[in-house]
Amino acid sequence: MPKGYWIARMDVKDAETYDSYRAANAKPFADFGARFLVRGGTQDLREGSWRSRTVVLEFDSLADAIACYESDAYQKAKEIRLPVSEGDMIIVEGYDG
């Protein structure tokens, strides 16, 4: 079964409040087995445009990735993030060749 991934690109306007978001998302991420593959870090933009922060989370399945996003716990965490960041996020099914 292919894994599921969240890929998020963010510009954070208030790091202190964003830290509160990260604390709030820890439980739903643990509950749904999320694993960070990329969490910030140095970026080397080669083409197009990008945002200042990239995060990639891996889940055991696409269904788990979607269920985590739709969970009440994550939606509450997201309410903390939205006023202090701008970004793009996609949930995508991994390749299972």
Summary of the structure (lengths in Angstrom):
residues: 97
radius of gyration: 13.5
end to end distance: 10.1
largest distance: 41.2
contacts: 261
relative contact order: 0.36
helix: 40%
strand: 31%
